Amino acid sequence: MFTIFIMLLTQWLQQPDITAKEVVKRANDNMRGETSQSELIIRTVRPTWQREMTVKTWMEGEKYAMILIKSPAKEKGVAFLKRDKEVWNWVPALERSIKLPPSMMTQSWMGTDFTNDDLVKESSIVEDYVHSFSGDTTINGRQCYIIDMIPKPEAAIVWGKLTLYIDKKDFLELHTKFYDEDEELINTMNASNIKMMGGRLIPTYIEMIPADKPNQKTVLIYSNVIYNKPIPDTFFTLQQMKKLN
């Protein structure tokens, strides 16, 4: 009886004083801020070739997002806009804007290993999932929570399950596994090269690696981030998306 009591007491003492959902929210808020404006390189790596895009993004919470491709010349001016649950794409060569249906959120974003949902974030990793702790680990010397995320039944979610590895000290998302509805591993994301940028500590090198495609990955490299600079709501409009270039 005493042994059982000690075991239960030990388990209780080991429980974190923060919920899994709160950990995910803090990591999400840390990377996003109230607003953010970023400049980054997106490098797509394939067995026989590589290509790079330079991209600028504007985000306000989880409600608004704008993504503009600056180079190469072939894709220059292509833009994406998120407003609430709506996602739009502007293609200058066609001079038309296209509303992306939910079915397209699982598709590759601009030929990379990220999906449209990964970049534009139509779904919310805080509100659209049920979160639970599943263990602890260490990544590059940082103690991390391991958190499983299962989509809520009513949520329109791309993934069947996510497993996040979040640093306990600075709430940095350092590793993520993406599973389909059958819990088969599809992608793995690694985040590293942690730097102070825009007044906060963030990973500046993020790679997405597909599970079934050897020698293939996509890398995001942040070169500049500005946090919490006000962006007027009028910026996140179809009219503004067409004028960005």
Helices and strands as residue ranges (DSSP letters): H 2-14, H 20-32, E 35-45, E 50-60, E 64-71, E 79-83, E 86-91, E 96-99, G 102-106, H 116-120, E 129-139, E 142-151, E 161-167, E 173-179, E 185-197, E 200-210, E 217-227, G 233-235, H 238-243
